[in-house]
């Protein structure tokens, strides 16, 4: 009987928490960032934050017109891309950076998909069965993740707004979770 009461209380508590989360105001501010306020500059660039702050943090996320973008600082360079993995929307901001064939790659924490920071190419390890003794080699799936141009000016880091004349696989998840961010960060 006590187990039934505890279990009922647990479900009731979970129900209340879900109502609070559901009713909470959604982050629709296209000018918010984990580094502070993101502002649109007259030339169209979007201020993400101070260069020194981002160097210390190594990665930050920012909402750009409702779209979540992650900016990485890795080995002396800044990189920016859609923060949701092209495969199933995994949170790339939580991924590890690995060197694969001389290319810095973010590894999606959900399914371990590897994406180059420089170009947004999806990489996989495959073999050519026609080789006499096939050995796995890294191959490209093509550009799958939208990359955003980063500009450094006067100690500030800016991201260019995306060019939607070309579409990428990551656009699906960037659009699906635009503004609301309903996708759970852990899977």
Buried (B, 14 or more C-beta within 10 A) or exposed (E): EEEEEEEEEEEEEEEEEEEEEEEEEEEEEBBBBBBBEBEBEEEEBBBBBBBEBBEEBEBBBBBBEBBBBBBBBBEEEBBBBBBBBBBBBBBBBBBEBEEBEEBBBBBBBBEEBBBBBEBBBBBEEEEEEEEEEEEEEBBEBEBBBBBBEBBEEEEBBBBBBBEEEEEBBBBBBBEEBBBEBEBEEEE
